[in-house]
Amino acid sequence: MRVALAMIREGANISQTQVSQSAGISQGYYSDIECGMRCPSPDVAVRIARVLNIPEAEIFRVFYTEQRRRRRHAG
């Protein structure tokens, strides 16, 4: 999941620091999101989508599809 997020960011030639600063979050928090260690709130997800210039629906697909996948494999 977060591989997609990293690919989008790298394709836009934007650093994690630039995304985090523009989204108003810490770089460490953004890194945790991108690595799949944390899931952002809907508000933060929308801010990240805007920074990366992608549709909000796409960012939710990226974040929450993986969450569902993890739940299925955890059980």
C-alpha positions in Angstrom: 0.0 0.0 0.0 2.5 2.5 1.1 4.7 1.5 -1.7 2.1 3.2 -3.9 2.3 6.3 -1.7 6.1 6.4 -2.0 5.9 5.9 -5.8 3.4 8.8 -6.1 5.6 11.0 -4.0 8.8 10.0 -5.9 7.1 10.4 -9.2 6.2 14.0 -8.2 9.9 14.5 -7.3 8.9 15.6 -3.8 10.8 14.6 -0.6 9.2 13.3 2.6 10.2 16.5 4.3 8.4 18.6 1.6 5.2 16.5 1.9 5.2 16.6 5.7 5.8 20.4 5.9 3.2 21.2 3.3 0.7 18.9 5.0 1.4 20.3 8.4 2.7 17.1 10.0 6.1 16.0 11.2 8.5 14.3 8.9 8.6 11.3 11.3 4.9 10.9 11.2 4.8 11.1 7.4 7.6 8.5 7.3 5.6 6.2 9.6 2.5 6.6 7.3 4.5 5.9 4.2 6.1 2.8 5.8 2.8 1.5 6.9 3.4 1.9 10.6 0.7 4.5 11.1 -2.6 5.3 9.4 -3.5 9.0 9.0 -6.7 10.5 10.1 -9.0 11.4 7.2 -8.0 15.1 7.6 -4.3 14.3 7.3 -5.0 11.9 4.4 -6.8 14.7 2.5 -3.9 17.1 3.2 -1.4 14.6 1.9 -3.5 14.0 -1.2 -3.6 17.8 -1.9 0.2 18.1 -1.5 0.7 15.1 -3.9 -2.0 16.5 -6.3 -4.0 13.3 -6.4 -7.7 12.8 -5.9 -8.9 12.4 -2.4 -10.6 9.2 -3.3 -7.3 7.7 -4.4 -5.5 8.5 -1.2 -8.3 6.8 0.8 -8.0 3.8 -1.5 -4.3 3.7 -0.9 -4.6 3.9 2.9 -7.7 2.0 3.7 -7.4 -0.9 1.2 -4.3 -1.9 3.0 -5.9 -1.7 6.4 -8.6 -4.2 5.3 -6.0 -6.4 3.8 -4.0 -6.5 7.0 -7.1 -7.3 9.1 -7.9 -10.3 6.8 -4.4 -11.7 7.2 -4.2 -11.1 10.9 -7.0 -13.4 11.7 
